[in-house]
Amino acid sequence: MSKTSTDDVVRVGSRVRVQDADGEDEFTIVAECEADALADRVSAESPFGRALLGHRVGDRVMFRAPGGIMGVTVVAVR
């Protein structure tokens, strides 16, 4: 039996682990006023945060960064 869950969808408050060519990173998606790069808190209003919202484990996510278009794969959502 297949279980559909919204728990694995990236949303504000989610702890997300992503993988790119350089390895894995983990951070929390937060409101803009709570963002803090040194504390691994990414704003949901940033290009990266906006791109991740609504995605699930296994999804490939592309976003615009200062260095150009970047991509990550979502490997975990808590």
C-alpha positions in Angstrom: 0.0 0.0 0.0 1.4 3.4 -1.0 1.5 6.1 1.6 1.2 9.7 0.6 2.6 12.2 3.1 3.2 15.9 3.1 5.9 15.4 5.8 8.5 14.9 3.1 7.7 18.1 1.2 10.1 21.0 1.7 8.3 23.9 3.5 9.1 26.7 5.9 10.5 25.0 9.0 11.8 21.9 7.2 15.3 20.7 7.8 16.6 19.8 4.4 19.7 17.9 3.2 20.8 18.4 -0.4 23.6 17.1 -2.5 25.5 18.7 -5.4 28.8 18.1 -7.1 30.8 19.3 -4.0 29.0 17.0 -1.5 26.1 17.4 0.9 24.8 20.3 2.9 22.0 20.5 5.5 20.0 23.6 6.6 16.6 24.8 7.8 14.2 26.8 5.6 13.1 29.8 7.6 11.2 33.1 7.3 13.4 35.9 5.9 13.7 37.6 9.3 15.3 34.4 10.8 17.8 33.7 8.0 21.4 33.2 9.1 23.9 31.6 6.8 26.3 30.9 9.7 23.6 29.0 11.5 22.5 27.1 8.3 19.2 28.9 8.2 18.1 29.7 4.6 15.4 32.3 3.8 12.3 30.9 2.1 12.3 34.2 0.1 15.8 33.7 -1.3 16.2 32.2 -4.8 17.5 29.0 -3.3 14.8 28.8 -0.6 12.0 29.6 -3.1 13.3 26.9 -5.5 13.3 24.2 -2.8 9.7 24.9 -1.5 7.3 22.1 -2.5 10.0 19.6 -3.6 10.5 16.1 -2.2 13.4 13.7 -1.6 14.9 12.6 -4.9 13.8 15.8 -6.7 16.5 17.7 -8.7 16.1 21.5 -8.1 17.6 24.2 -10.2 18.0 27.8 -9.0 19.8 31.0 -10.0 22.8 31.8 -7.9 25.4 34.7 -8.2 27.6 32.3 -10.2 24.9 31.2 -12.6 22.3 28.4 -12.6 23.0 25.8 -10.0 21.4 22.4 -9.2 21.0 20.2 -6.1 19.2 17.0 -5.4 17.1 16.8 -2.2 18.3 13.8 -0.2 16.4 14.3 3.1 13.5 16.4 4.5 12.7 16.5 8.3 
